[in-house]
Amino acid sequence: MSAQPELRTQRLLLRRWRESDRLPFAALNADPVVMAHFPRTLSRRESEASIDRIEANFAKHGFGLWATELLASEVFIGFVGLWLPTFDAHFMPAVEVGWRLARPHWGQGYATEAARAVVSFGFDQLKLVEIVSFTVPGNIRSRRVMERLGMKHDPNADFEHPLVPVGHPLRGHVLYRLRPSDLATA
């Protein structure tokens, strides 16, 4: 496995982060519509710290949340990648596939296209036996992406997210799972 590979799809480049990504990433994280399924938006400082954590993850594990850009225009649109959640839950340890795209790039199939490449990388290169994804029940857009990837909702594994305050309306999460054998039937 080559360290920190770039991934390409028909329309997208998934790559390491650049200084020029910091401002549009902060704008994405400050958008209340993009962050509607998170407890709050992020400040510029929090967004910067997120990029630093993502880059440290690449250095340590050889994968992470790739900065994602359109091949045709080289415009940064968000991230898609694999992550090692660090909170305590019954399904841990796990590798999560996740995405966050700027609103102008929603509804064009980019999240699904990029996530398919990421899932293939996870199974083919990293030899993962399972990839999970989770969100709040009302995040229908992300749930549809999970389903298009062939992921299956595991209602018995739904959970209360320990990093979301007790009583918060976004504490409850649904869990989706994907194994390499699921891809043959997707």
Phi, psi and omega per residue, in radians:
M1 nan 2.242 3.068
S2 -1.360 2.500 -3.101
A3 -1.227 2.355 3.043
Q4 0.832 1.033 -3.108
P5 -1.206 2.760 2.897
E6 -1.571 2.581 3.062
L7 -2.055 2.437 3.108
R8 -2.158 2.481 2.997
T9 -2.114 -3.008 3.141
Q10 -1.036 -0.645 -3.039
R11 -2.097 -0.093 -2.947
L12 -2.297 2.652 2.964
L13 -2.064 2.185 3.037
L14 -1.837 2.088 -2.962
R15 -2.497 3.030 3.036
R16 -1.170 2.814 -3.069
W17 -1.367 2.573 3.097
R18 -2.088 2.780 3.068
E19 -0.969 -0.653 -3.101
S20 -1.179 -0.190 3.111
D21 -1.458 -0.308 -2.978
R22 -1.105 -0.790 -3.112
L23 -1.193 -0.852 3.104
P24 -1.135 -0.515 3.086
F25 -1.190 -0.711 3.089
A26 -1.102 -0.697 3.111
A27 -1.122 -0.732 3.104
L28 -1.038 -0.815 -3.103
N29 -1.269 -0.287 3.101
A30 -1.603 -0.108 -3.118
D31 -1.391 2.007 -3.102
P32 -1.115 -0.426 3.105
V33 -1.297 -0.780 3.088
V34 -1.053 -0.683 -3.043
M35 -1.678 0.290 -3.067
A36 -1.046 -0.473 -3.103
H37 -1.770 0.308 3.043
F38 -2.070 2.756 -3.097
P39 -1.049 -0.480 -3.124
R40 -2.901 2.920 3.013
T41 -1.309 2.954 3.127
L42 -1.935 2.559 3.058
S43 -1.347 2.954 3.082
R44 -1.031 -0.761 -3.137
R45 -1.088 -0.739 3.118
E46 -1.142 -0.661 3.090
S47 -1.133 -0.738 3.091
E48 -1.051 -0.771 3.131
A49 -1.123 -0.615 3.093
S50 -1.076 -0.799 3.122
I51 -1.067 -0.739 3.128
D52 -1.070 -0.725 3.088
R53 -1.137 -0.707 3.124
I54 -1.080 -0.800 -3.137
E55 -1.136 -0.671 3.090
A56 -1.108 -0.637 3.099
N57 -1.127 -0.722 3.066
F58 -1.038 -0.790 -3.117
A59 -1.094 -0.662 -3.077
K60 -1.419 -0.704 -2.967
H61 -2.006 -0.228 -3.130
G62 1.409 0.161 3.045
F63 -2.665 2.965 3.138
G64 3.048 -2.689 3.112
L65 -1.643 1.817 -3.082
W66 -1.292 2.362 2.926
A67 -1.086 2.393 -3.027
T68 -2.093 2.289 3.135
E69 -2.336 2.751 3.060
L70 -1.343 2.247 3.139
L71 -1.078 -0.699 -3.040
A72 -1.149 -0.621 -3.036
S73 -2.091 -0.155 -3.059
E74 1.065 0.451 3.103
V75 -1.445 2.257 3.049
F76 -1.206 2.255 -3.130
I77 -2.073 -0.142 -3.135
G78 2.529 -2.574 3.090
F79 -2.371 2.705 2.978
V80 -2.552 2.381 3.126
G81 3.072 -2.866 -3.134
L82 -1.944 2.507 -3.079
W83 -2.503 2.616 3.055
L84 -1.793 1.709 3.118
P85 -1.073 2.559 -3.062
T86 -1.970 0.032 3.120
F87 -1.432 2.888 -3.120
D88 -1.566 2.136 3.074
A89 -2.658 2.810 -3.059
H90 -1.115 -0.368 -3.101
F91 -1.708 0.111 -3.120
M92 -1.524 2.686 -0.043
P93 -1.271 2.677 -3.103
A94 -2.676 2.816 2.985
V95 -1.978 2.239 -3.085
E96 -1.828 2.437 2.908
V97 -1.698 2.308 -3.101
G98 -2.557 2.906 -3.096
W99 -2.720 2.684 2.980
R100 -2.671 2.024 -3.101
L101 -2.069 2.601 3.060
A102 -1.131 2.508 -3.031
R103 -0.928 -0.680 3.136
P104 -1.072 -0.218 -3.075
H105 -1.878 0.181 3.079
W106 -1.346 2.717 2.993
G107 1.306 0.263 -3.120
Q108 -2.042 0.121 3.109
G109 1.418 0.142 -3.093
Y110 -1.162 -0.744 -3.119
A111 -1.072 -0.788 3.138
T112 -1.133 -0.791 -3.126
E113 -1.029 -0.841 -3.119
A114 -1.220 -0.718 -3.118
A115 -1.132 -0.580 3.070
R116 -1.074 -0.739 3.115
A117 -1.135 -0.691 -3.139
V118 -1.156 -0.774 3.124
V119 -1.095 -0.758 3.096
S120 -1.046 -0.762 3.093
F121 -1.043 -0.788 -3.124
G122 -1.060 -0.742 -3.118
F123 -1.416 -0.741 -3.050
D124 -1.381 -0.754 -3.059
Q125 -1.637 -0.755 -3.098
L126 -1.542 -0.221 3.133
K127 1.035 0.648 3.083
L128 -1.167 2.583 3.105
V129 -1.685 -0.290 3.104
E130 -2.765 2.558 3.000
I131 -2.228 2.391 3.133
V132 -1.999 2.898 2.956
S133 -2.628 2.641 -3.110
F134 -2.625 2.685 3.116
T135 -2.842 3.102 3.051
V136 -1.301 2.636 -3.090
P137 -0.967 -0.584 -3.093
G138 -1.390 -0.056 -3.133
N139 -1.452 1.296 -3.037
I140 -1.116 -0.667 3.134
R141 -1.018 -0.857 -3.131
S142 -1.198 -0.642 3.110
R143 -1.102 -0.646 3.090
R144 -1.145 -0.679 3.073
V145 -1.070 -0.809 3.130
M146 -0.983 -0.783 -3.129
E147 -1.172 -0.674 3.087
R148 -1.133 -0.458 3.081
L149 -1.333 -0.188 -3.080
G150 1.654 0.098 3.134
M151 -1.228 2.608 -3.138
K152 -2.025 2.299 3.058
H153 -1.183 2.287 3.097
D154 -1.931 1.520 -3.046
P155 -1.025 -0.475 3.118
N156 -1.249 -0.239 -3.112
A157 -1.860 0.014 3.076
D158 -0.965 2.632 -2.965
F159 -2.628 2.880 3.016
E160 -1.626 2.078 -3.081
H161 -1.203 2.069 -3.044
P162 -1.195 -0.261 3.126
L163 -1.610 -0.034 3.074
V164 -1.791 2.312 -3.065
P165 -0.989 2.511 3.062
V166 -1.007 2.356 -3.138
G167 1.567 -0.220 3.131
H168 -1.242 2.430 -3.106
P169 -1.124 -0.257 3.141
L170 -1.779 0.241 -3.114
R171 -1.258 -0.676 -3.134
G172 -1.248 2.329 -3.125
H173 -2.272 2.581 3.007
V174 -1.729 2.538 -3.125
L175 -1.995 2.314 3.046
Y176 -2.018 2.549 -3.125
R177 -2.217 2.637 3.061
L178 -2.519 2.292 3.049
R179 -2.091 2.744 -3.140
P180 -0.936 -0.630 -3.136
S181 -1.158 -0.407 3.098
D182 -1.201 -0.476 -3.108
L183 -1.173 -0.522 -3.140
A184 -1.194 -0.411 -3.098
T185 -1.848 -0.041 -3.092
A186 -1.368 nan nan
